[in-house]
Amino acid sequence: MDNNITEKYQDYLEYENQRFQQLAEQNINSWADVWEQSVDKYPEKPVIREVGSAKPWTYQELDQAADKIANWAINLNQNNKNPSQNHKYIGVHQNNSAVFLATVLGLAKAGITAVLFNIRESEQKLSTLAQDSGVKINIGKPILSVENYDPNSILSTEWEGRISQEHRNQITMEDAVVIIFTSGTSGRSKPALFSHRRMIGAGIAWSLRTQMTPESNCYITLPLYHGNGLAVAFASCVEAGACAVVREKFSVRAFLDDVRNYNCDSVVYIGELWRYLANSPQKPEDKNNPLKVIFGNGLTSGLWENTIERFGIARVVEHFGATEMPASALTNWTGKPGYCGFIPPNHPNAKNVVLVDEQGKPVPIGETGQALLRVPGDKYRGYLDSSLDESKIWQNLLEPGDLWWRSGDLLSRDADGFFKFIDRMGDTFRWKGENVACQEVEEAILSTGLVEEAVVYGVDIPRASGKVGMASLLPVESEFASNLDEFLHQLKELLPPYAIPHIIRLVEQHHQTTSTMKILKSQLQKQGYKQIDKYPHFILVESKYVELTKDYLSKLENGELNFGFR
């Protein structure tokens, strides 16, 4: 193994420790304070360029907007006659924008946790999530059953000056700066805590590994309400004094034009982003772009090599992590394709990640096991509802009293200390960059009243990253196939587009079960969608369910089908 990468690993670790020590000496415990340090250092530098907008936001301008949000939130609580009813959590339901970031930063300045809602969720789901997270006030697009405020109206108010730190002097590094909804390996969406320490740490870690500078422009098309967009990318820009080029939504057609027009030298990704670009027509000028480094997760080895060759990328920083994890993510900045993390085998940190079998026994080098990460300080808080934490921890694994976080993901580790992502465990799959909880989709299907039994799972399809949703359904009525338009209409009211099953098959009898009455879902996954001669199958084509004929099956296999929603 190259000794240089071992030395570089240690250099990164020492820098991170020194940076946190520096913050401790300055009594800084909030991401808002780190933000204000960058504002004071780079007041006139652009911090946000919104694609399509003529004028960038400077650090000072975004800070002034954040102060208006903070002042509004502080007054909201001060006007409460009963201080015990003060709003600790305020929702943010907005598209990618400078206003979104001003809102999150402003709430952090006020010592309030921002609860970040997915703009792709249905009205009913949003209302439930707001209730689950105790949100009664929301800034942005309206959510049912809560009090909604327009951020632009708040920003139109007169307010000058910086909000005093006294409004957040009780905040600790371990408190949540934001709450991000996640559908992990255990099922439905849950409000996960993302601490000030992790937000600050993400900014330090990725700005360092991507070699970001104040002259850098980072292209962000991933949602800011998820960890990659906000923590991995934007927090890195804040730490480095760089500029974030923000687009509301990823576009294959606009990708390279944006990168060139805004002189972006880095981009944050999920693997699906590069899959979409790889499937687009190749052009001789694809390499003619300013990109130097890409960073994110989900880049498989084949796609990795295709990407750096086609687009002339010099550096890739791949990682493995989760919103609710208690420690730093694994990162691979070494240039070795297909791996999601690296820890030198003889380094003390190597003992903080263990891959285990179903009985909790560590697996040999080269074999696959669930990744467990040691919980720092042996105290884990991952979710707003602390009762959910128990399902994510493993105690007394190697010694009495130790505490480990269950990732729910299968990894392997080689003799040189490189980690490779193998697959997800549990009843979920990933499609269009989003985690889909099968149980939640099954419940939505059953709530239509048209289906007696529903089994949802992810299946592989050619030329696609992730797994597409498939459902095996036992209809209530034999005429169900003629009512698919109504069925789809109801699902659109209950689920976001990415969670709606794109392939369905109809059965006439209850599904086979185990002795404990659990449906044999793994068998259904293995069968996939190719038994069209045995069961009626329907596929979502241009926003409509149509029968999956042999002709459609052939087109699907060859990537010639306009699959999914328009």
Helices and strands as residue ranges (DSSP letters): H 3-25, H 31-41, E 46-50, E 57-58, H 59-78, G 83-85, E 89-93, H 98-109, E 113-116, H 123-132, E 137-140, E 147-149, H 151-155, G 165-168, E 176-182, E 190-195, H 196-209, E 217-220, H 227-227, I 228-234, H 235-240, E 243-246, H 252-261, E 266-270, H 271-278, G 284-287, E 293-297, H 301-311, E 315-320, E 330-332, E 341-342, G 348-352, E 353-356, E 368-374, G 376-378, G 386-392, E 393-395, E 403-413, E 418-424, E 428-431, E 434-437, H 438-447, E 451-459, E 468-475, G 478-483, H 484-494, G 497-499, E 503-506, H 521-527, E 537-541, E 544-547, H 550-557
